[in-house]
Amino acid sequence: MLSADEFDYELPSDLIAQEPIEPRSAARLLVDRGSAAPEHARVDRFPELVGEGDLVVVNETRVLPARLGLRRTSGGHAEILLLEILEGSRWRALARPGRRLRIGEVLVSPDGDEVVSVIGRDADDDGVFVVELLVEIDRLAAIGEMPLPPYITAPLTDPERYQTVYSKRAASAAAPTAGLHFTPEVMAAVEAAGARIARVELVVGLDTFRPLAVEDVRDHRMHSEQFAVSQDVMDQAAAARRVVAVGTTATRALETAGSTGRLSGRTDIFISRGHRWSVVDLMLTNFHLPRTTLLVMIDAFIGRRWKDLYTEAISERYRMLSFGDAMLLDRHAQ
């Protein structure tokens, strides 16, 4: 048994970052040195930590303004959070008030435009709805808001601060937050240091961040997410001195391709203790909520010393979670 209690820790609420830091690369960076004391740096020093022969891999997905504040025909308020597209104009979505919504009900914008039709419940997850989007995706920018995590209560004045500077196709319900620290200057400096930058896509759904709801972690069920890794990226990874994944989502995409040989489709890979790492050597990642699959992945990557790193970060008052600081983990460090 792998107890969920092993992935718990005390997270001080005042360390949960409510706003992104300016500039992006001013975020602090805790550098894993194995059994030695970790190094305290900043993300703008990340290019000094990579070099010739390294491959830095980012997830180029872009976040949809997927939180829709709508109105029922009865006049009541409803909120739809689009999770991912299924086919055509149909989406998986969370809905409030979920118990009251009727199948076939049409929800409208504050201006009275029809936006969403409720189709039914997701067959694989009773807490999720299937809805039909009645407007073009490019209209969501005028209707919706960025789907910030519930622990961020401060308003986001600039929606682009919940996007990476290299994001492309808008499809995700959450940002690949480790990449939020990168600036064009940092990326240019990475390449100037001799490292290469490669791009993959993993469409981030909220399932990635759901808390563990089982006693034995191995009983946790991961919902699948869309991913795409080109053969060129895999060839570069095979030839690289080290592969540095920026974020847990880039890590999942690379390890899916490496362990299965599939370069695209859907992945439900759950990386936990005992995983045979096939691609990723270093991981740049933010600090994560207790009792989540993301911590389980970190444990699989560097072992139980993640607890010491988190203790150090909290003691040094690092900013935590999506808008917080980062750490650079090395699974080969002794």
C-alpha positions as CSV (number, residue, x, y, z in Angstrom):
1,M,0.0,0.0,0.0
2,L,1.1,3.5,-0.8
3,S,-0.7,5.7,1.7
4,A,-2.0,9.1,0.6
5,D,-0.9,10.4,4.0
6,E,2.7,10.2,2.7
7,F,1.9,13.1,0.4
8,D,0.5,15.5,3.0
9,Y,2.2,18.5,4.4
10,E,1.3,21.7,6.3
11,L,0.8,24.5,3.8
12,P,0.6,27.9,5.4
13,S,-2.2,29.8,3.8
14,D,-0.3,33.1,3.8
15,L,2.3,31.5,1.5
16,I,-0.2,30.8,-1.3
17,A,0.7,33.4,-3.9
18,Q,-2.4,35.4,-5.0
19,E,-0.7,37.4,-7.8
20,P,2.0,36.7,-10.3
21,I,5.4,38.3,-9.5
22,E,6.8,41.0,-11.8
23,P,8.8,40.4,-13.8
24,R,8.0,36.7,-14.4
25,S,11.6,35.6,-14.1
26,A,12.0,37.2,-10.7
27,A,10.4,34.2,-9.1
28,R,12.7,32.3,-6.6
29,L,14.1,29.0,-7.6
30,L,15.1,26.3,-5.2
31,V,17.8,24.1,-6.8
32,D,17.9,20.5,-5.8
33,R,21.4,19.3,-4.9
34,G,20.6,15.8,-3.7
35,S,21.9,15.1,-0.2
36,A,23.6,18.4,-0.1
37,A,21.8,21.6,0.9
38,P,19.6,23.1,-1.9
39,E,20.7,26.3,-3.6
40,H,18.6,29.4,-3.5
41,A,18.4,31.2,-6.8
42,R,16.0,33.0,-9.1
43,V,14.4,31.8,-12.4
44,D,16.4,34.4,-14.3
45,R,19.5,32.3,-13.3
46,F,18.0,29.2,-14.9
47,P,20.0,29.6,-18.1
48,E,23.2,29.3,-16.0
49,L,22.0,25.9,-14.8
50,V,21.7,24.4,-18.3
51,G,24.2,24.2,-21.1
52,E,25.6,22.5,-24.2
53,G,23.7,19.3,-25.1
54,D,20.7,20.0,-22.8
55,L,17.2,19.9,-24.2
56,V,14.6,22.1,-22.4
57,V,11.1,21.0,-23.2
58,V,8.0,23.2,-22.7
59,N,4.3,22.6,-22.9
60,E,3.0,25.1,-25.4
61,T,-0.7,24.7,-24.6
62,R,-2.7,27.8,-24.1
63,V,-5.5,28.4,-21.5
64,L,-9.1,29.0,-22.6
65,P,-11.1,31.7,-20.9
66,A,-13.2,28.8,-20.0
67,R,-15.1,30.0,-16.9
68,L,-18.5,31.2,-18.1
69,G,-20.8,33.2,-15.9
70,L,-24.3,32.5,-17.4
71,R,-27.9,32.8,-16.7
72,R,-30.7,30.2,-16.7
73,T,-33.9,30.9,-18.5
74,S,-35.5,30.9,-15.0
75,G,-33.3,33.9,-14.2
76,G,-31.0,32.1,-11.8
77,H,-27.2,32.2,-12.1
78,A,-25.2,29.3,-13.5
79,E,-21.5,28.8,-14.0
80,I,-19.9,26.5,-16.6
81,L,-16.2,25.6,-16.6
82,L,-15.2,24.0,-19.9
83,L,-12.7,21.2,-19.3
84,E,-12.0,19.8,-22.8
85,I,-13.5,19.5,-26.2
86,L,-14.9,16.1,-27.1
87,E,-15.9,16.4,-30.7
88,G,-17.5,19.1,-32.8
89,S,-18.9,21.7,-30.4
90,R,-19.4,19.3,-27.4
91,W,-17.3,19.7,-24.3
92,R,-16.8,18.1,-20.9
93,A,-17.6,20.7,-18.3
94,L,-18.2,21.3,-14.6
95,A,-21.4,23.1,-13.8
96,R,-22.9,25.0,-10.9
97,P,-25.6,24.5,-9.6
98,G,-25.1,21.0,-11.0
99,R,-28.0,19.4,-9.2
100,R,-30.5,21.9,-10.6
101,L,-29.6,22.0,-14.2
102,R,-31.9,20.1,-16.5
103,I,-30.9,18.1,-19.6
104,G,-31.7,20.2,-22.7
105,E,-31.5,23.5,-20.7
106,V,-30.0,26.4,-22.6
107,L,-27.8,28.9,-20.6
108,V,-27.4,32.5,-21.9
109,S,-25.0,35.3,-21.4
110,P,-25.8,38.4,-19.4
111,D,-26.7,40.0,-22.8
112,G,-29.2,37.2,-23.5
113,D,-27.2,35.3,-26.1
114,E,-27.5,31.5,-26.1
115,V,-24.1,30.1,-25.1
116,V,-24.4,26.6,-23.8
117,S,-26.9,23.7,-24.0
118,V,-26.7,21.0,-21.4
119,I,-26.6,17.6,-23.1
120,G,-26.1,15.2,-20.2
121,R,-23.8,13.7,-17.7
122,D,-20.3,12.3,-18.6
123,A,-20.6,8.5,-18.6
124,D,-17.1,8.3,-17.0
125,D,-17.6,10.9,-14.3
126,D,-20.9,11.7,-12.8
127,G,-19.7,15.0,-11.5
128,V,-19.0,16.2,-15.0
129,F,-21.5,17.3,-17.7
130,V,-21.4,17.2,-21.4
131,V,-22.5,20.5,-22.9
132,E,-22.7,21.9,-26.4
133,L,-21.1,25.3,-27.0
134,L,-23.4,27.4,-29.1
135,V,-20.9,30.2,-29.9
136,E,-17.6,30.2,-31.7
137,I,-14.6,29.5,-29.5
138,D,-13.1,33.0,-30.3
139,R,-16.1,34.5,-28.7
140,L,-15.1,33.1,-25.3
141,A,-12.7,35.9,-24.8
142,A,-15.6,38.3,-24.5
143,I,-17.8,36.0,-22.5
144,G,-15.5,34.0,-20.2
145,E,-12.8,34.5,-17.6
146,M,-9.5,32.7,-16.9
147,P,-10.2,29.6,-14.9
148,L,-7.9,30.4,-11.9
149,P,-7.7,27.8,-9.2
150,P,-10.1,28.3,-6.3
151,Y,-7.2,29.1,-3.9
152,I,-6.5,32.3,-5.9
153,T,-9.1,34.8,-4.8
154,A,-7.4,38.1,-6.0
155,P,-8.6,39.4,-9.4
156,L,-6.3,38.9,-12.3
157,T,-5.8,42.3,-14.0
158,D,-4.0,40.9,-17.0
159,P,-5.2,37.6,-18.4
160,E,-1.9,37.1,-20.2
161,R,-0.2,36.6,-16.9
162,Y,-2.0,33.2,-16.7
163,Q,-0.5,32.3,-20.1
164,T,3.1,31.3,-20.9
165,V,4.9,33.6,-23.3
166,Y,5.2,30.7,-25.8
167,S,1.6,29.4,-25.6
168,K,-0.1,28.6,-28.9
169,R,-3.4,26.6,-29.3
170,A,-6.0,27.6,-26.7
171,A,-7.4,24.3,-25.3
172,S,-6.5,23.9,-21.6
173,A,-8.5,24.5,-18.5
174,A,-5.4,25.3,-16.4
175,A,-2.0,26.8,-17.1
176,P,1.2,24.7,-17.2
177,T,2.4,26.9,-14.3
178,A,6.1,26.2,-14.3
179,G,6.3,27.9,-17.7
180,L,4.7,31.1,-16.3
181,H,8.2,32.1,-15.1
182,F,9.8,32.2,-18.5
183,T,10.3,35.4,-20.5
184,P,11.6,35.7,-24.1
185,E,14.9,36.9,-22.5
186,V,15.2,33.8,-20.4
187,M,14.5,31.6,-23.4
188,A,17.1,33.4,-25.5
189,A,19.6,33.0,-22.7
190,V,18.9,29.3,-22.5
191,E,19.7,29.0,-26.2
192,A,22.8,31.2,-25.8
193,A,24.0,28.9,-23.1
194,G,24.0,26.1,-25.7
195,A,20.8,24.3,-24.7
196,R,18.0,23.7,-27.2
197,I,14.3,24.4,-26.6
198,A,11.6,21.9,-27.8
199,R,7.8,22.1,-27.6
200,V,5.2,19.5,-26.8
201,E,1.5,19.8,-26.0
202,L,-0.5,18.4,-23.2
203,V,-4.0,19.8,-22.8
204,V,-4.3,20.4,-19.1
205,G,-7.5,19.4,-17.5
206,L,-8.6,19.9,-13.9
207,D,-8.2,16.1,-13.2
208,T,-4.5,16.6,-13.1
209,F,-4.9,18.8,-9.9
210,R,-7.7,16.8,-8.2
211,P,-6.8,15.8,-4.6
212,L,-6.2,12.1,-3.8
213,A,-9.5,10.7,-2.7
214,V,-8.3,7.2,-1.9
215,E,-6.4,5.7,1.0
216,D,-4.0,3.7,-1.3
217,V,-2.5,6.0,-3.9
218,R,-2.3,3.2,-6.4
219,D,-6.1,3.0,-6.5
220,H,-6.3,6.6,-7.8
221,R,-7.8,6.8,-11.3
222,M,-6.3,9.4,-13.7
223,H,-8.6,10.8,-16.4
224,S,-7.0,11.0,-19.8
225,E,-5.8,14.2,-21.4
226,Q,-4.8,15.0,-25.0
227,F,-1.1,15.1,-25.8
228,A,1.3,15.4,-28.8
229,V,5.0,14.9,-29.0
230,S,6.7,15.0,-32.4
231,Q,9.2,12.4,-33.5
232,D,11.8,15.2,-33.9
233,V,11.4,16.0,-30.2
234,M,11.9,12.4,-29.2
235,D,15.0,12.2,-31.4
236,Q,16.4,15.3,-29.8
237,A,15.7,13.9,-26.4
238,A,17.5,10.7,-27.2
239,A,20.5,12.6,-28.3
240,A,20.5,15.1,-25.5
241,R,23.0,15.2,-22.6
242,R,20.0,15.9,-20.3
243,V,16.3,16.4,-20.9
244,V,14.9,19.2,-18.7
245,A,11.1,19.2,-18.6
246,V,9.4,22.5,-17.7
247,G,6.5,21.4,-15.6
248,T,4.7,18.2,-14.7
249,T,2.6,18.3,-17.8
250,A,5.6,18.4,-20.2
251,T,6.9,15.5,-18.1
252,R,3.8,13.5,-18.5
253,A,3.8,14.0,-22.3
254,L,7.4,13.0,-22.6
255,E,7.2,10.0,-20.4
256,T,4.0,8.8,-22.1
257,A,5.8,8.9,-25.5
258,G,8.9,7.3,-24.0
259,S,7.2,4.5,-22.2
260,T,4.5,3.6,-24.8
261,G,5.9,4.7,-28.1
262,R,2.8,6.7,-28.9
263,L,3.4,10.3,-30.0
264,S,-0.2,11.6,-29.7
265,G,-3.7,10.8,-28.6
266,R,-4.7,10.6,-25.0
267,T,-2.7,9.7,-21.9
268,D,-3.9,8.6,-18.5
269,I,-0.3,7.9,-17.3
270,F,-0.1,8.1,-13.5
271,I,3.5,8.5,-12.5
272,S,4.1,7.1,-9.0
273,R,6.8,5.4,-7.0
274,G,8.5,2.7,-9.0
275,H,8.0,4.5,-12.4
276,R,10.8,3.6,-14.9
277,W,11.9,7.0,-16.1
278,S,12.7,6.9,-19.8
279,V,13.1,10.5,-21.0
280,V,13.2,13.2,-18.3
281,D,16.4,14.0,-16.2
282,L,15.6,17.3,-14.6
283,M,12.2,18.9,-13.9
284,L,11.4,22.6,-13.3
285,T,8.2,22.7,-11.4
286,N,6.2,24.9,-9.0
287,F,5.2,23.9,-5.5
288,H,2.0,21.8,-5.4
289,L,-1.0,21.3,-3.1
290,P,-0.8,18.5,-0.5
291,R,-2.3,15.1,-1.3
292,T,-2.2,15.5,-5.1
293,T,-1.0,13.3,-7.9
294,L,1.6,16.0,-8.7
295,L,3.3,15.4,-5.4
296,V,3.2,11.7,-6.1
297,M,5.0,12.4,-9.4
298,I,7.6,14.5,-7.6
299,D,8.1,11.6,-5.1
300,A,8.6,9.2,-8.0
301,F,11.2,11.6,-9.5
302,I,13.5,12.4,-6.5
303,G,12.2,10.2,-3.7
304,R,11.3,11.3,-0.2
305,R,13.7,14.2,-0.2
306,W,10.9,16.3,-1.7
307,K,9.7,16.7,1.9
308,D,13.0,18.2,2.9
309,L,12.8,20.6,0.0
310,Y,9.3,21.7,0.8
311,T,10.3,22.1,4.5
312,E,13.2,24.3,3.4
313,A,10.9,26.3,1.0
314,I,8.3,27.0,3.6
315,S,11.0,27.9,6.2
316,E,12.4,30.4,3.7
317,R,8.9,31.7,2.9
318,Y,8.8,30.7,-0.8
319,R,5.6,31.6,-2.6
320,M,3.5,28.5,-3.2
321,L,1.3,27.0,-5.9
322,S,0.3,28.4,-9.3
323,F,1.6,32.0,-9.0
324,G,4.3,31.0,-6.7
325,D,8.0,30.2,-6.9
326,A,9.7,27.1,-8.5
327,M,12.2,24.4,-7.9
328,L,14.6,22.6,-10.2
329,L,14.7,18.9,-9.4
330,D,17.4,16.4,-10.5
331,R,16.6,12.8,-10.3
332,H,20.2,11.8,-10.7
333,A,21.5,13.9,-7.8
334,Q,23.0,11.9,-5.0
